[in-house]
Amino acid sequence: MERNIKCKPINLCMIIFMLCLLVRFVEYFLIETDKTAIGENVLHKVVGIILLALVLKKINLTWGGIGFQKNGFASGILKGLLLGSVCFAVSFGLELGILALQGNPAHLEIYIGSVFL
C-alpha cells in the first residue's frame, strides 16, 4: 500500500532539523541548561520528538511507517545497554591494565559533571 504524501520528505526532514537546531541554540545560549540540574541535550531532544510526532500525525504516517518497531523496543534498549556496558568494561579494563603496568594505581570514581549555580 503506497501513501500519497504531498510534501517532500527531504524538505520536511530539513525543516525539523533546523527547528531542533534553533531550539538547541536557545537551550545552550539563552537557557544554559548545561549549568542546571537538567543537564545539556535534553530540551531540544524532547522538542524533536514532539515535532516528529506532530509531523507524523499531520502526514498520516505511523511510527512503524518510519522504521520504529512495537515489539522490539525493550529488547533494543537492553541490547544497547549490554553493548555499552561491554565496551566500557573492556576499555576501562585495558586502561587499568596499562596503568598497573606503568606502576600507577587507578580506581573508578563516579561524579556528576553538571555545574550547579
WOSUL-V670264 format. One record per residue. RES is the residue in one letter. SS is DSSP state (H for helix, E for strand, C for the rest). PHI is phi in degrees with one decimal (999 if undefined). Layout:
BEGIN
res->RES ss->SS phi->PHI
res->RES ss->SS phi->PHI
END
This chain:
BEGIN
res->M ss->C phi->999
res->E ss->C phi->-100.2
res->R ss->C phi->-96.3
res->N ss->C phi->-96.3
res->I ss->C phi->-98.5
res->K ss->C phi->-83.2
res->C ss->C phi->-106.7
res->K ss->C phi->-82.2
res->P ss->H phi->-58.5
res->I ss->H phi->-63.7
res->N ss->H phi->-64.0
res->L ss->H phi->-64.6
res->C ss->H phi->-63.0
res->M ss->H phi->-65.7
res->I ss->H phi->-64.6
res->I ss->H phi->-61.8
res->F ss->H phi->-61.3
res->M ss->H phi->-65.7
res->L ss->H phi->-64.4
res->C ss->H phi->-65.7
res->L ss->H phi->-65.0
res->L ss->H phi->-61.4
res->V ss->H phi->-63.9
res->R ss->H phi->-62.8
res->F ss->H phi->-63.0
res->V ss->H phi->-62.1
res->E ss->H phi->-62.7
res->Y ss->H phi->-75.7
res->F ss->H phi->-98.5
res->L ss->H phi->-101.1
res->I ss->H phi->-81.9
res->E ss->C phi->54.4
res->T ss->H phi->-67.5
res->D ss->H phi->-70.4
res->K ss->H phi->-103.9
res->T ss->C phi->-118.0
res->A ss->C phi->-70.2
res->I ss->C phi->-65.9
res->G ss->C phi->84.9
res->E ss->C phi->-88.4
res->N ss->C phi->65.4
res->V ss->C phi->-105.8
res->L ss->H phi->-61.4
res->H ss->H phi->-69.7
res->K ss->H phi->-71.9
res->V ss->H phi->-64.3
res->V ss->H phi->-61.4
res->G ss->H phi->-62.3
res->I ss->H phi->-65.7
res->I ss->H phi->-64.6
res->L ss->H phi->-59.9
res->L ss->H phi->-61.9
res->A ss->H phi->-63.3
res->L ss->H phi->-66.0
res->V ss->H phi->-65.9
res->L ss->H phi->-60.2
res->K ss->H phi->-66.8
res->K ss->H phi->-65.9
res->I ss->C phi->-98.0
res->N ss->C phi->59.4
res->L ss->C phi->-115.9
res->T ss->C phi->-111.0
res->W ss->C phi->-61.7
res->G ss->H phi->-65.8
res->G ss->H phi->-69.2
res->I ss->H phi->-110.7
res->G ss->C phi->112.8
res->F ss->C phi->-79.9
res->Q ss->C phi->-111.0
res->K ss->C phi->-74.5
res->N ss->C phi->-84.5
res->G ss->C phi->-114.3
res->F ss->H phi->-64.7
res->A ss->H phi->-66.6
res->S ss->H phi->-69.3
res->G ss->H phi->-64.8
res->I ss->H phi->-65.2
res->L ss->H phi->-64.5
res->K ss->H phi->-64.5
res->G ss->H phi->-65.0
res->L ss->H phi->-64.6
res->L ss->H phi->-64.4
res->L ss->H phi->-61.5
res->G ss->H phi->-62.8
res->S ss->H phi->-66.3
res->V ss->H phi->-65.0
res->C ss->H phi->-62.7
res->F ss->H phi->-63.5
res->A ss->H phi->-62.4
res->V ss->H phi->-65.9
res->S ss->H phi->-67.2
res->F ss->H phi->-68.3
res->G ss->H phi->-62.7
res->L ss->H phi->-62.7
res->E ss->H phi->-64.1
res->L ss->H phi->-62.0
res->G ss->H phi->-63.6
res->I ss->H phi->-63.9
res->L ss->H phi->-64.5
res->A ss->H phi->-65.7
res->L ss->H phi->-65.9
res->Q ss->C phi->-84.2
res->G ss->C phi->85.1
res->N ss->C phi->-108.2
res->P ss->C phi->-66.6
res->A ss->C phi->-130.9
res->H ss->C phi->-150.1
res->L ss->C phi->-93.6
res->E ss->C phi->-124.1
res->I ss->C phi->-115.1
res->Y ss->C phi->-146.8
res->I ss->C phi->-95.1
res->G ss->C phi->-91.1
res->S ss->C phi->-76.0
res->V ss->C phi->-94.5
res->F ss->C phi->-103.2
res->L ss->C phi->-108.9
END
